[in-house]
Amino acid sequence: RDMRVPVLLHVITKKGRGYLKAELHPDRYHGVGPFDPETGEIKSSGESFSTVFGRELARLARSDGNIAAVTAAMADGTGLIPFEQSFPERFFDVGIAEGGAVAMAAGMAKQGLLPVAAIYSTFLQRGYDQLIHDAALLKLHMVLGVDRAGLVGEDGETHHGVFDLAYLSTVPGLTLYAPASFAELRDMLRAALYETEGPSALRYPRGGEGEYVSGGAEAVKVIGEGTDAAIVAYGTMVNEALEAQRLLAAEGIHSRIVKPGRLCPLPGRELLDALGSDKAVAAEEVCAAGCLGEALLAAAELENIPLRARLLNLGGGIVGQGTAAELRARCGIDAAAIVKAVKELLNEG
């Protein structure tokens, strides 16, 4: 304030400074909930998509020596510690360099390995260039574990993974899976590794699974037989759709849930055929631009199929901080919002 010349402040920080356990293991204390300050033990909230992903990858690696794992300084956060402990010679941490992680995985794929890079959705944005130029253009077979997809809760604006569908859908030849349960995550990981050509990715949320626990890797799955309206949902939003389906049924409105397990390439015609109605609500934890609802309407137009739809998503702004449930309600994509949208469609005739 008192100087009239440019000033550069070089502030050297140390992650976890003042708490030895955090200084020694900064990745484990990157964003924590309650923990015992004496022992450093973090109170676990139970099974998560990340831990299931890491354990399944390690299990598959026992019988496939070509599988390698790559992380960008988040081995613990992405569930890769079991893999690192079991196969240290096949585990690679490139540091906080997501673009480098994608490029390294592409190089491994070029040499005949089967690399899996686990990266938070919000940070994978830094690897978009490498994903196109180093992987997609060469049609290399590699897998991305897109962790923390969707709303992440209290970590806030910087960590919500709400743009991945929009940018990954532009990558030529990429297959994008959206597991909604632990069982689907396991099945889709195997499908990505052994049944998919070129680059592929699985987007999965932070935390645990909800009511939906079915397995499989189908491109499209239908839950229910109602024909009044269809609810299109994937990932964690399937649980909101199930609650909305119950609320609607209590009022005599019979709906079905159409759940795409594969978002790219979009199984457009299969999705449209599964709707069973000309009225649909697409509920998504992603930004409006590039959302599935947009693609569904475009597919309906191309196929000349009448479809009236409501698109519930996070819009074009920045989503703030709060629990995932609070944010879904605030953004108008929770079960109550789905019910409201279905009723509006039906009232329009």
C-alpha angles and dihedrals in degrees: 000000000000097000127084097198132075113275127201117200114200105196115183112206131185121210111241094006112177095027111078097203091054091047091053095044107026094162092059093052097042094112114355140174123210116335139168107260091202098054099019089230111155113220105240120224089208133253117000138186088251095055092044090050093050095047093047091049090051090048092052091046091061090070098031116058092187095067113104130176127220128190136175102227093302105096093138097040093052094046096248099127093098089052092048092050094047099039110022091160090059097043121092128186111189095183124237093338111109093173088054091050092055092045091049091050089050091052091051091050090051088057093052101263124129104235125190117193116195112202134159111257094237092052096043085074086079090060097051094105093051091045091059102036102033101033114017099043090053093041090231119181106237134133130227122203101208100200126191093026113173125008114352100188123219096016084077138192099352096052106042109116098214103128102056097093090051096051100033092052088064094057109104114241096001119141114210121198125193112199116195098190141030090256092052090048091056093045094046093047089057090046091051092049101042111015104039130077124214124006118341137180139197118209114203134164136248116264132011137328125268135211094317110082105153122128136218138097100241118153090227131015128185123211114194133000104246118137102190091088142337127234113208113202141147138184116008091346089075087076091054088048092053091052091047090049090056093047091050092048090054087061094046096259112132116206139166130217116230109199120190111205091186119050099176125073084025113230088221102166092042090052093049092048090051096054095082089198141058089234122077140165117205111202117190142167093220138089118280097246110081095006123152092249091062091051091047092054090047090051091050090052092049092048091044091235117151110240132165112193145175115212114210113188142126095281123217102303136087116276113223134209130302140097115305090249092051092049094049089053093045092049094046099243102109128106093275091053091049091052090049092050093049091051091050091053092049093047090055088063 
